Amino acid sequence: MRPEVTGRKLAHRVSTIEADAYSIDEFCARHRISRRLFYKLKSEGLMPPTFYLGTRVLISREAAAVWLRARENGSSTA
């Protein structure tokens, strides 16, 4: 039966497709940081580069990986 009829909640489904770009919220959730910290570090030049797709601000998967490797290596540059 449909969940709206039974009153049961649908389980959140996780996509098995790896995104090519992340929104700011997705990037923050994936790396367990707050939006506030993201924008603070972005103003200091310590976040990966972003790009616009229409009005959406996105971070490419490659830029996120480069940023993460730099953090793991203790570098202060993205």
N, C-alpha and C positions, 0 to 999 in steps of 0.2 A: 504494500500500500504506500501511498504518498506520505511523506513526513508531515505535511500540513494537516492531513486527515488523522493520522495516528498520534500526533503530538511528539513523536520521537525526533531527536536531533540527528542531523546527518554528521557523520564523522568527517573531520577535516581531511581532505585528500591532498597528499603531497605530490606535486608533479614530478615525474621522473625525467622530464626534459630540463636540461641545464640551460639557464638563460644566457644569452650572449651579452646582455647588459642588465644592470641592476638600477632600480630607483634608489633614491637616497634612503628611504625607509628599508628597502630590501637589503641594501649594503650594510646599514647599521645593524639590522637584526642578524644578518649573517655573521658579522664580526663582533657582535655583542657590545656595541657602543651606542650611546645616546645621540640623538640628532644634535643636541646642544654641543656635545663634545666634537661631533663631526664638523660643525660649522666653526667652532673655536679653532680646531686644528687646520681646517681649510684656510682660515684667515692667516694662519702662520705658514701656509704652503706645505703642510704635512699630510695632505690627503691626496688621493689619486685625481687626475684631471677628470672633469665632467664634460658632457656635451648635451646639446639640446636636440630633442626630436619633437618638433612642434613646440608645445609649452612644457613638455616633460624634461626634467633634468636627469640624465642617466650617467652611469659609470660603466665602462666596458669591462667585460670579464678579464681581459688581458691587463688593463690598467689596475684592476683590483688585485690580480695575482702579483704584478710587479710591486705594488704597494705593500702587500703582505710579505713578500720575500725581503724587501728592504727593512720592514719592522723586525723580521726574524733575525736578520743579520746585524741589527742594531744601528742601521744607518738612519740619519735624520732627514734624508732627502727621499722624495718619492720618485 
